[in-house]
Amino acid sequence: MPPPFSWSKKMTVDVDITIDEKIKHTIKEPSQYKVIVLNDDHTPIDWVIDILKTIFRQSDVTAKDLTMKIHNEGSAIAGIYTYEIAEQKVHEAVTASRERGFPLALTLEAE
């Protein structure tokens, strides 16, 4: 007497797959943005130097030179960063300035 149920049959599938497409990986560097400090008649020079040194990590000499450029030419580039970092630095500088009552203005510009 044969068993009531049996899985004795074998099934094979022969599949031949050919991939003609080649996937290209391109790495794109993130866009860079300039943080520009604008001149105004109310923010003290010492405060601008302090912001450039603490937030933008400029040396003492560079911070003083940039501050004079801002004062004489109307603006100067404080640094060049990716968008997120540039935006954060602008926010930190503006917030610190407003807390002390200074109207320091900064802008972002794509490089």
KETORLO-654298 format. One line per 4 residues: their letters; for each residue x, y, z of C-alpha. Coordinates in pm, 1 decimal. Last residue first. Layout:
<rs>
a = X/Y/Z | ...
</rs>
This chain:
<rs>
eael = 2958.4/7999.8/-445.4 | 2602.5/8032.5/-329.4 | 2544.8/8341.4/-117.1 | 2438.5/8351.8/245.2
tlal = 2376.2/8677.4/432.3 | 2478.5/8834.7/759.5 | 2337.7/9132.8/947.4 | 2458.1/9280.4/1277.8
pfgr = 2174.2/9479.7/1441.9 | 2331.2/9481.3/1791.3 | 2117.8/9463.4/2109.2 | 2332.7/9215.3/2299.8
ersa = 2087.0/8927.6/2256.2 | 2044.0/9041.6/1894.3 | 2416.0/8991.9/1827.1 | 2423.4/8642.4/1980.2
tvae = 2117.7/8541.6/1775.1 | 2260.3/8688.0/1452.7 | 2595.3/8513.5/1496.1 | 2444.5/8176.0/1591.0
hvkq = 2189.9/8186.1/1306.0 | 2455.9/8280.6/1052.0 | 2675.2/7995.6/1177.2 | 2387.4/7747.4/1150.3
eaie = 2301.9/7856.3/794.7 | 2663.3/7820.9/686.6 | 2681.8/7473.1/841.9 | 2363.4/7357.2/670.6
ytyi = 2456.3/7509.2/334.8 | 2807.9/7367.4/315.5 | 3071.5/7618.9/418.7 | 3268.7/7924.5/305.2
gaia = 3380.4/8178.5/563.2 | 3352.0/8533.8/696.2 | 3324.9/8686.7/347.9 | 3334.7/9064.7/365.1
sgen = 3090.4/9354.9/346.7 | 3053.5/9733.3/320.2 | 3395.2/9811.9/174.3 | 3555.9/10011.7/456.7
hikm = 3385.5/9865.2/766.3 | 3358.7/9511.3/631.4 | 3721.4/9527.0/514.6 | 3824.0/9657.9/858.2
tldk = 3638.5/9368.6/1021.1 | 3802.5/9120.9/784.1 | 4149.9/9247.0/877.7 | 4070.9/9232.8/1251.2
atvd = 3933.0/8878.6/1222.4 | 4235.2/8771.1/1015.7 | 4477.7/8904.1/1277.1 | 4295.1/8743.2/1571.3
sqrf = 4256.4/8411.3/1388.2 | 3919.6/8321.7/1240.9 | 3710.3/8045.1/1397.9 | 3382.0/8159.0/1238.1
itkl = 3180.5/8155.8/1560.7 | 3443.3/8264.4/1812.9 | 3693.2/8470.5/1612.6 | 3458.3/8630.7/1361.3
idiv = 3201.5/8700.6/1632.7 | 3467.2/8862.3/1855.4 | 3596.5/9080.2/1571.0 | 3238.5/9191.7/1495.6
wdip = 3187.1/9272.2/1866.1 | 3507.2/9476.0/1883.1 | 3398.3/9675.7/1577.2 | 3080.0/9782.2/1755.4
thdd = 2746.1/9719.0/1579.0 | 2558.4/10045.4/1518.9 | 2668.0/10189.2/1183.5 | 2616.2/9872.7/980.1
nlvi = 2843.8/9664.3/760.7 | 2738.6/9328.0/622.4 | 2896.6/8991.3/705.2 | 2889.4/8744.3/416.5
vkyq = 2870.6/8369.2/470.2 | 2968.0/8209.2/140.9 | 2793.1/7888.1/44.0 | 2931.4/7561.9/-91.8
spek = 2732.1/7300.2/-276.0 | 2786.3/6942.3/-164.9 | 3029.2/6734.9/-371.1 | 2856.6/6506.2/-616.0
ithk = 2948.0/6142.0/-621.2 | 2851.2/5960.9/-934.0 | 2782.1/5593.5/-919.9 | 2716.4/5441.9/-1257.9
iked = 2501.9/5134.9/-1282.0 | 2570.8/4925.8/-1585.6 | 2275.8/4792.2/-1773.4 | 2298.2/4478.0/-1981.9
itid = 2202.5/4235.3/-1710.1 | 2171.8/3879.3/-1834.5 | 1959.8/3626.2/-1653.7 | 1943.4/3256.3/-1752.4
vdvt = 1688.0/3064.1/-1553.7 | 1673.8/2683.6/-1539.5 | 1389.7/2567.9/-1324.4 | 1396.0/2230.8/-1158.0
mkks = 1103.6/2040.6/-1015.1 | 1143.1/1723.4/-816.1 | 860.5/1479.6/-755.9 | 877.4/1272.8/-437.7
wsfp = 660.3/1490.5/-227.9 | 437.3/1205.9/-102.6 | 83.7/1167.9/27.8 | -119.9/862.1/131.2
ppm = 179.8/628.0/139.8 | 153.9/337.1/-106.3 | 0.0/0.0/0.0
</rs>
